[in-house]
Amino acid sequence: MTKMDKIEPIIDARHVAVSFKVEGGEVEAVRDVSFRLYPGQTTALVGESGSGKSVTARAIMRLLSKRARLGAETRISYAGEDMAKLSQTAMRRLRGNRISMIFQEPMSSLNPVYTIGAQLVEGIRLHQKMSHKAALARAVELLDEVRLPDPEARVQQYPHQLSGGQRQRVMIAMALANRPDVLIADEPTTALDVTVQAEILHLIDDLKERLGMGVILITHDLTVVRQFADHVYVMQHGEVREEGPCARIFEAPQHPYTKRLLAAEPTGRAVPIADASETVLSGRDVRVEFMLRRGGAFRGSYHPLIAVDGLTLDLKRGETLGLVGESGSGKTTFGQALLRLNRMDAGEVTFLGDRIDGLERRQMRQYRSRMQVVFQDPFASLNPRMSVRQIIEEGLVVNGLGRTGRERFARVQQALRDAGLPDTIAHRFPHEFSGGQRQRLAIARAIALEPEFILLDEPTSALDLSVQAQIIALLRKLQAERGLSYLFISHDLKVVRALCHRVMVMQGGRIVEQGPTEDVLTRPQTEYTQRLVRAAFEIAT
């Protein structure tokens, strides 16, 4: 008898099954999954994108879509009650209070019209009796707890004013606000850089130990699983292929799928490009400044934040340039400024010899099909009211590509196949896909226009290791065939090493180190880059 057999589980899930109604029948997303979660234990659900991990977690929280149906034999016991049978009113009392969830996509989980402080205060006051002032003070404490810089200013800001990693930390603060019994963490560190990832996971681990909290960790990062999980369930096609103590799964995996999953790792290096290659994109002394508000509604004051401080960049045809750095270092702001997607305060930008920094919105239209973006948060960048066909075809229609509807649809199907998706999904909608599948939809939309340059903002952050390898291979193939140039923004240095020719390291809006990828990652010169490399290639301690 093990130690856990003597303790009552917090959650005892039995025969969990979830199916979705689709055109022409039903899709079984989860089939007969059973697991137990104990106090002070971290249980990890791992598997490829679309394996049913997130659907299983949403079934526990009863946050499934209207098309979803729980199986008749599903039992999810918590505190002596079957949550599969509880009313929505009873579930609302549990959600965010006794059972919390950190969602995979922070931008679509935060309300864009309310400040960060207002959203934190709402969750605190809903379950705890305290004044607005006390709840706001608690919100500041929580943001400080998850290592968000300048928490007093952040509570006055809106979600769009924070980076992807900072928004993820806000979501973690919201989930931990009421000190829950169960924390379901769905890819909790997806948008975080490696150094903050270690801090956040240690924070969750510390709270688990102190409060006896049970943690369900859903992730594709096996390094994280190996360090923080106690028990692992390996899922594929909605079923559990293998389960057991973490050490046993990693040291002696039994199932062929588990072995393949553990063997997946970004490999290879970028193929060298010719020195005489033409420059596709050039930025000179680019500067972007924002005004941050501090203080209350009547005594507030504004302070400048220099997000991009006079940066210069040259990108050649067929080259992949990596832009790395911690969350909030200015990577995405710099990339979007180069594409004229946000306002520049100073600097020059040239695209294939043409100055574009002074062009009006209408004048930029002729360049838009030639420069594309794959955004960090795929769900927020895909219109939920449009089908896959409409999402990909929209750019073709706007740019006059394809003479007939049939010709455009053929290009949509080809883009889906190029992105590693079946071309039979054109009638489906974004919410019907996993996070990794949505990321591939975003890539399909970008490549359908046959651009010459793509800004890839964390394109593999939502993908498991095996799909990461497929996307890296896809990007390499497209680059070789079409001479594409990529500006690759990422915190995953393993992917950067496999894909990028050169790398630039950003900190506080400035470039602190740059050079050939292998040189920077194997012989980093600055203490900051050395810290990033240690956190990426060694298990954080």
Solvent accessible surface area in square Angstrom, and as a share of the most:
residue,aa,sasa,rsa
1,M,188,0.84
2,T,84,0.49
3,K,152,0.65
4,M,52,0.23
5,D,80,0.41
6,K,152,0.65
7,I,64,0.33
8,E,145,0.65
9,P,32,0.20
10,I,26,0.13
11,I,0,0.00
12,D,27,0.14
13,A,0,0.00
14,R,81,0.30
15,H,83,0.37
16,V,0,0.00
17,A,30,0.23
18,V,2,0.01
19,S,10,0.06
20,F,45,0.19
21,K,122,0.52
22,V,37,0.21
23,E,141,0.63
24,G,94,0.90
25,G,40,0.39
26,E,85,0.38
27,V,69,0.39
28,E,98,0.44
29,A,22,0.17
30,V,2,0.01
31,R,98,0.36
32,D,92,0.48
33,V,1,0.00
34,S,33,0.21
35,F,3,0.01
36,R,95,0.35
37,L,0,0.00
38,Y,17,0.07
39,P,52,0.33
40,G,26,0.25
41,Q,10,0.04
42,T,6,0.03
43,T,0,0.00
44,A,0,0.00
45,L,0,0.00
46,V,4,0.02
47,G,1,0.01
48,E,32,0.14
49,S,22,0.14
50,G,45,0.43
51,S,4,0.02
52,G,8,0.07
53,K,17,0.07
54,S,34,0.22
55,V,31,0.18
56,T,0,0.00
57,A,0,0.00
58,R,85,0.31
59,A,0,0.00
60,I,0,0.00
61,M,6,0.03
62,R,47,0.17
63,L,56,0.28
64,L,43,0.21
65,S,49,0.32
66,K,210,0.89
67,R,95,0.35
68,A,20,0.16
69,R,121,0.44
70,L,41,0.20
71,G,21,0.20
72,A,95,0.74
73,E,118,0.53
74,T,1,0.01
75,R,106,0.39
76,I,0,0.00
77,S,44,0.28
78,Y,17,0.07
79,A,84,0.65
80,G,81,0.78
81,E,96,0.43
82,D,34,0.18
83,M,0,0.00
84,A,17,0.13
85,K,131,0.56
86,L,29,0.14
87,S,67,0.43
88,Q,85,0.38
89,T,73,0.43
90,A,20,0.15
91,M,1,0.00
92,R,138,0.50
93,R,153,0.56
94,L,27,0.13
95,R,40,0.14
96,G,29,0.28
97,N,33,0.17
98,R,69,0.25
99,I,2,0.01
100,S,2,0.01
101,M,11,0.05
102,I,0,0.00
103,F,44,0.18
104,Q,26,0.11
105,E,17,0.08
106,P,9,0.06
107,M,45,0.20
108,S,54,0.35
109,S,44,0.29
110,L,4,0.02
111,N,64,0.33
112,P,81,0.51
113,V,104,0.60
114,Y,120,0.46
115,T,31,0.18
116,I,0,0.00
117,G,1,0.01
118,A,42,0.33
119,Q,14,0.06
120,L,2,0.01
121,V,8,0.04
122,E,120,0.54
123,G,27,0.26
124,I,0,0.00
125,R,116,0.42
126,L,130,0.65
127,H,47,0.21
128,Q,60,0.26
129,K,211,0.90
130,M,58,0.26
131,S,64,0.41
132,H,98,0.44
133,K,170,0.72
134,A,45,0.35
135,A,0,0.00
136,L,53,0.26
137,A,54,0.42
138,R,48,0.17
139,A,0,0.00
140,V,30,0.17
141,E,100,0.45
142,L,1,0.00
143,L,0,0.00
144,D,86,0.45
145,E,43,0.19
146,V,1,0.00
147,R,112,0.41
148,L,3,0.01
149,P,70,0.44
150,D,48,0.25
151,P,14,0.09
152,E,106,0.47
153,A,0,0.00
154,R,20,0.07
155,V,7,0.04
156,Q,55,0.24
157,Q,4,0.02
158,Y,81,0.31
159,P,0,0.00
160,H,121,0.54
161,Q,79,0.35
162,L,8,0.04
163,S,35,0.23
164,G,8,0.07
165,G,3,0.03
166,Q,13,0.06
167,R,32,0.12
168,Q,0,0.00
169,R,9,0.03
170,V,0,0.00
171,M,10,0.04
172,I,0,0.00
173,A,0,0.00
174,M,57,0.25
175,A,7,0.05
176,L,1,0.01
177,A,4,0.03
178,N,14,0.07
179,R,63,0.23
180,P,3,0.02
181,D,50,0.26
182,V,0,0.00
183,L,0,0.00
184,I,0,0.00
185,A,0,0.00
186,D,5,0.02
187,E,11,0.05
188,P,1,0.01
189,T,9,0.05
190,T,16,0.09
191,A,9,0.07
192,L,0,0.00
193,D,2,0.01
194,V,17,0.10
195,T,15,0.08
196,V,13,0.07
197,Q,31,0.14
198,A,16,0.13
199,E,69,0.31
200,I,0,0.00
201,L,8,0.04
202,H,68,0.31
203,L,13,0.07
204,I,10,0.05
205,D,40,0.21
206,D,66,0.34
207,L,0,0.00
208,K,8,0.03
209,E,118,0.53
210,R,144,0.52
211,L,77,0.38
212,G,31,0.30
213,M,1,0.00
214,G,0,0.00
215,V,3,0.02
216,I,0,0.00
217,L,5,0.03
218,I,0,0.00
219,T,4,0.02
220,H,21,0.09
221,D,41,0.21
222,L,16,0.08
223,T,51,0.30
224,V,5,0.03
225,V,0,0.00
226,R,124,0.45
227,Q,60,0.27
228,F,17,0.07
229,A,10,0.08
230,D,63,0.33
231,H,41,0.19
232,V,1,0.01
233,Y,17,0.06
234,V,1,0.01
235,M,0,0.00
236,Q,28,0.12
237,H,115,0.51
238,G,0,0.00
239,E,54,0.24
240,V,46,0.26
241,R,74,0.27
242,E,15,0.07
243,E,81,0.36
244,G,4,0.04
245,P,75,0.47
246,C,10,0.06
247,A,61,0.47
248,R,79,0.29
249,I,3,0.01
250,F,27,0.11
251,E,132,0.59
252,A,45,0.35
253,P,28,0.18
254,Q,117,0.52
255,H,59,0.26
256,P,97,0.61
257,Y,8,0.03
258,T,2,0.01
259,K,105,0.44
260,R,124,0.45
261,L,10,0.05
262,L,50,0.25
263,A,82,0.63
264,A,16,0.13
265,E,72,0.32
266,P,9,0.06
267,T,95,0.55
268,G,38,0.36
269,R,118,0.43
270,A,21,0.17
271,V,115,0.66
272,P,119,0.75
273,I,52,0.26
274,A,69,0.53
275,D,134,0.70
276,A,99,0.77
277,S,28,0.18
278,E,90,0.40
279,T,56,0.33
280,V,1,0.00
281,L,0,0.00
282,S,15,0.10
283,G,0,0.00
284,R,96,0.35
285,D,91,0.47
286,V,0,0.00
287,R,73,0.27
288,V,1,0.00
289,E,46,0.21
290,F,82,0.34
291,M,101,0.45
292,L,13,0.07
293,R,61,0.22
294,R,82,0.30
295,G,38,0.37
296,G,37,0.36
297,A,83,0.64
298,F,201,0.84
299,R,221,0.81
300,G,25,0.24
301,S,51,0.33
302,Y,129,0.49
303,H,74,0.33
304,P,85,0.54
305,L,74,0.37
306,I,65,0.33
307,A,15,0.11
308,V,0,0.00
309,D,34,0.18
310,G,36,0.35
311,L,7,0.04
312,T,57,0.33
313,L,5,0.03
314,D,53,0.27
315,L,0,0.00
316,K,66,0.28
317,R,67,0.24
318,G,12,0.12
319,E,6,0.03
320,T,0,0.00
321,L,0,0.00
322,G,0,0.00
323,L,0,0.00
324,V,2,0.01
325,G,2,0.02
326,E,36,0.16
327,S,21,0.13
328,G,45,0.43
329,S,7,0.04
330,G,9,0.09
331,K,18,0.08
332,T,45,0.26
333,T,25,0.14
334,F,0,0.00
335,G,0,0.00
336,Q,40,0.18
337,A,0,0.00
338,L,0,0.00
339,L,1,0.01
340,R,61,0.22
341,L,75,0.37
342,N,39,0.20
343,R,147,0.54
344,M,35,0.16
345,D,64,0.33
346,A,47,0.36
347,G,27,0.26
348,E,76,0.34
349,V,0,0.00
350,T,35,0.21
351,F,0,0.00
352,L,39,0.19
353,G,65,0.63
354,D,62,0.32
355,R,130,0.48
356,I,0,0.00
357,D,29,0.15
358,G,66,0.64
359,L,39,0.19
360,E,119,0.54
361,R,215,0.79
362,R,194,0.71
363,Q,89,0.39
364,M,2,0.01
365,R,143,0.52
366,Q,123,0.55
367,Y,15,0.06
368,R,65,0.24
369,S,21,0.13
370,R,84,0.31
371,M,4,0.02
372,Q,28,0.12
373,V,22,0.13
374,V,1,0.01
375,F,66,0.27
376,Q,32,0.14
377,D,16,0.08
378,P,2,0.01
379,F,52,0.22
380,A,55,0.42
381,S,28,0.18
382,L,2,0.01
383,N,66,0.34
384,P,80,0.50
385,R,210,0.77
386,M,38,0.17
387,S,14,0.09
388,V,0,0.00
389,R,81,0.30
390,Q,91,0.40
391,I,7,0.03
392,I,2,0.01
393,E,23,0.10
394,E,88,0.40
395,G,18,0.18
396,L,0,0.00
397,V,86,0.49
398,V,101,0.58
399,N,47,0.24
400,G,64,0.62
401,L,49,0.25
402,G,16,0.16
403,R,213,0.78
404,T,74,0.43
405,G,28,0.27
406,R,209,0.76
407,E,63,0.28
408,R,54,0.20
409,F,53,0.22
410,A,52,0.40
411,R,60,0.22
412,V,0,0.00
413,Q,46,0.20
414,Q,81,0.36
415,A,4,0.03
416,L,0,0.00
417,R,115,0.42
418,D,23,0.12
419,A,2,0.01
420,G,46,0.44
421,L,11,0.06
422,P,76,0.48
423,D,36,0.19
424,T,101,0.59
425,I,8,0.04
426,A,9,0.07
427,H,89,0.40
428,R,60,0.22
429,F,61,0.25
430,P,0,0.00
431,H,85,0.38
432,E,36,0.16
433,F,11,0.05
434,S,32,0.21
435,G,6,0.05
436,G,2,0.02
437,Q,48,0.21
438,R,27,0.10
439,Q,0,0.00
440,R,23,0.08
441,L,3,0.02
442,A,2,0.01
443,I,1,0.01
444,A,0,0.00
445,R,53,0.19
446,A,1,0.00
447,I,3,0.01
448,A,6,0.05
449,L,14,0.07
450,E,105,0.47
451,P,4,0.03
452,E,45,0.20
453,F,0,0.00
454,I,2,0.01
455,L,1,0.00
456,L,1,0.00
457,D,3,0.02
458,E,9,0.04
459,P,0,0.00
460,T,3,0.02
461,S,13,0.08
462,A,7,0.06
463,L,0,0.00
464,D,5,0.03
465,L,26,0.13
466,S,13,0.08
467,V,6,0.03
468,Q,5,0.02
469,A,41,0.32
470,Q,93,0.41
471,I,2,0.01
472,I,4,0.02
473,A,56,0.43
474,L,16,0.08
475,L,1,0.00
476,R,68,0.25
477,K,99,0.42
478,L,1,0.00
479,Q,20,0.09
480,A,89,0.69
481,E,111,0.50
482,R,86,0.31
483,G,22,0.21
484,L,0,0.00
485,S,0,0.00
486,Y,0,0.00
487,L,0,0.00
488,F,0,0.00
489,I,1,0.00
490,S,2,0.01
491,H,21,0.09
492,D,37,0.19
493,L,4,0.02
494,K,47,0.20
495,V,0,0.00
496,V,0,0.00
497,R,63,0.23
498,A,1,0.01
499,L,2,0.01
500,C,4,0.02
501,H,31,0.14
502,R,69,0.25
503,V,0,0.00
504,M,2,0.01
505,V,1,0.00
506,M,0,0.00
507,Q,74,0.33
508,G,58,0.56
509,G,1,0.01
510,R,147,0.54
511,I,41,0.21
512,V,50,0.29
513,E,19,0.09
514,Q,102,0.45
515,G,17,0.16
516,P,75,0.47
517,T,6,0.04
518,E,75,0.34
519,D,56,0.29
520,V,5,0.03
521,L,11,0.05
522,T,73,0.43
523,R,143,0.52
524,P,24,0.15
525,Q,138,0.61
526,T,42,0.24
527,E,110,0.49
528,Y,11,0.04
529,T,2,0.01
530,Q,64,0.28
531,R,83,0.30
532,L,5,0.03
533,V,21,0.12
534,R,114,0.42
535,A,25,0.20
536,A,13,0.10
537,F,59,0.25
538,E,102,0.46
539,I,80,0.40
540,A,27,0.21
541,T,154,0.89
